[in-house]
Amino acid sequence: MSAAEFQLAETTVADIHAAFRSGALSARRLVELYLARIEAYDQQGPAINAVISINPAALAEADRLDALLRSSGPAGALHGIPVIVKDQADVKGMATTLGSVLFKDFHPDRDCFVVERLKQAGAIILAKATLGELGAGDTHGSLFGSTKNPYDLERTPGGSSGGPAAAVAANFATLAVGQEGLASIRRPAAWNCLVGMRATAGLVSRAGVYGGWPAIAGSLGPLTRSVADCALLLDAMIGYDPEDPLTAAGVGHQAESYARFLDRDGLKGARIGILREPMGLFSEPDSDDFREITRVFDGSVEELRAAGAVMIDPVVIPRLKELLATRAGSFVDADEQFQVYMARNASPPFKTRDEAARSPDFSRVGQSARKRWHSRPDADAHYAFLRARETLMFNFLKVMADQRLDAIAHKAAEHSPTLIRDGVNPPFVDQKGAPHINTFLVFVPSIVVPAGFTREGLPTGLCLLGRPYEDGAMIRYAYAYEQATRHRRPPPHTP
């Protein structure tokens, strides 16, 4: 391969490593190419507005990795691969802003666990990306405004990981890391024609990430343009971390390599249950938009069948919507996780959520983020939620056992991307059509794969759910579907 033959747009980890081996590309040149795209398209041109900050050490790290490759070989499986991280996870030398003026000057003392792992694998942290302010909702924030969907500049990329999703969809980096507490990886994946994965709780540490222990619903996860790259990124992220007790649950359950599950024929004979019951937040099943998403989903079901899957259509999970409706957080957990997160730093900007709320800057925080910050579910509501979560988990597993299912498939989002103007003005439409079953059932792995486009040219996604720690199987089925359909195509506004 010559330098002229290397194509940056839609490139994969395998493509880049082949170019490194042939001498057609260096890590420095790769970083420069991505930085040029960010300069051309993020604040100029279509002004996607997905990047909050560029890592000032990225080029120096690329030079170090180039020298290492020449002297002793690659650092690891992600050698020289630029990664964009949601600005909810700590990267030493960069601010962690949570997309808010409240944290614009917060520079953590050290990397989060996952970033440490990525660096050990040879990855280059290229930039931090926008998010739903304070880690919740669609991608609007007092620090940056709103991020645009690169497939339709009037619409949101989703949230709260809309920034990393829009960035990797627009080819601002090879890979991205999102974070999901409700539907924050899967919905942006669907709305940006990406693969997105939330692994079973306990595989990926949340240490150094806002929204971690003692909460258990939140997790970092891959956002990529291909299932193969998703598997490689997941390989580099997982591992036991004593700083996050939840990862003790994952010990003994990690696959040696999730990349080994990539099988083009992986759907042949697989029993896939089709979950059709509407369950997304604020979904409108009688609307034209909902029906259009259903039309595309029906096509996905037929594509699964054509790829060799045995369809059980439909499956019904008893009391699904009734139980999902009980979701309620714990103010005690939210306050403690904030303190645990900030305690990693010698001089945190705030020690408690109440202290942050007393800051003069808090009045500038967006309406949706302020509302969530002050939300204080009572103990009875939280107890009812915990009971419902247990009940729904057994209902889910019983359906899988009774029907002998290998996976359950559903719409990754039940509506098309929201118009930005409807998200930042009354009635503040937010998270519309977001199914949150997998973060209600935190030990259920889930993966989203591109599933086609609506008649308006907006991306949709297919979501696959599986039994606890069968993450490799989810990658197998997603890869087989991706290879059979090839629905991924780059956005029109960032050529």
Phi, psi and omega in degrees: 000133176263166178301324181291334182278340182288129179248119182291315185299128177068016180292157181243171176302317180296319178299315183294316180294327175295321179292323175299312183297325182280348184085006181282346187210147171240163177297322178299314181296322179297314178299317180299320180295317178293320178298325177295320177294318178300315180298321184284328192240344187275313177251347177244180179056237180291345178052062182300324176062050180257346186251126176272317182208149175262139178290116181294344181263005188297314182292321178296321178294323177298317178299318180297317181290326175297317179295320179297318179299320180291324187272319187219358178108180185293150179287331182177192187292343178245031183307121174074011185270119178286133182233137173256136186243135173303137187281049175235354182242140188281133172232117182300135181093356178230152176288148166251103191264342188055023178069017189233146174298338179302325188241021186299335183249016181275112177247105183295158185283336184206168179293152166289164184302315183295319178296321174304315180296317180297318179295321177298330178278358177097005181288155175249120175284110187273320187197166170252141187247161182293167184198168169298128188309135183059025172079027182213147173081185179292169195275077172231145180201149182294340181278332190228347183096237180229144174266141182264148173281123184292351176269341177201107190291350176273353189244158177283151172280002185098191180193169002270357179269038182293328180294304177299327179293311179298322183294313181286330175296323180275005178064045173271348178198168179285318185225161174219155177242121175255182176220139184229125172244339178229290174215033196280350171256313189293317181291313174301326176298312181298318186278354179236017175059049185233167166269131177223141184222135167246111182288165175306138179305134180106345178277327186241125180289147175250008179299130183081019179232129177295128181102027183257216184303140010273000172296148182240352184283328186281147177200145168286153178199163182288145165230114188218170179269353180213156178292324178300316179292327176300315181296318179296319180292318178299319178307320184281344186267330191282159175151152178290137180223110182301341179285341176241099184303336180299331182290347174297331179291337182272350182299128181089353182253352182286135173288151177300321174203126177284341177293342180285351181270003181285107186221114181301332181260019189295342180271348184297118180083353180290137180265112185247120175273139182256114180266109186255346184297127178300132183216003182286153177298132174057023180291151180235087186299339180270002183275156178298323182294317178300317180295326179292318176298322178296320179301315179293320179298320177302321176296323178296322178299317178293326178293322175299317179297316181295333179278002174108000181285150172266119187266132170246102194225114001264171165248151181236125176264116185305134174061027187305300185292323178302315182286319178301328184291348180275358187307126178209131178282182177240122178296325179298313179298316182298319180292319181291319180295326176298315181293320177298316180297312183290333184293348176290350188244142182293323183226073181291152181293329177216146178263336180224163176295323179297321178297319178297321181293339178274355179294143176301334181285346185297332179294342181270351179293143182300156186303313182296317181293321178298317181299315180293323182299322183271356182296130182227079178301142181280169185296324180295318179296319180293321178296317178299322177297315181298320177296318181294322180297319178295315180299314183293326178299315180288326175298317179298310183294325180293320176299316179297320180289314183297323183266001182054049184273146171265334179198161171242134180249142174210172177294132179292329172212142187265000175222165174285164180305139180289145172292136182302318183297332179279345179271335184254358177234158177306140008271022177056062178294128188210132175063027184295129177080016184271110173285135184236027182299324186286333176266352165284316176260085193293341180263022175252115178288148179216148178218141177248139178228144179306137186235011180118191187227151173285174178296339177274002180081023180260135184292151172231168181222152174254130180249135178244132179244147180220182178289159180308131176066015171265045181297323179298322178295322179297321177294320179300311183291320180295320180295316179298320178294315179301315183291330180281338188244323179052052182281340182298129168216146185290157182289152185284340189268356179229068186291000000 
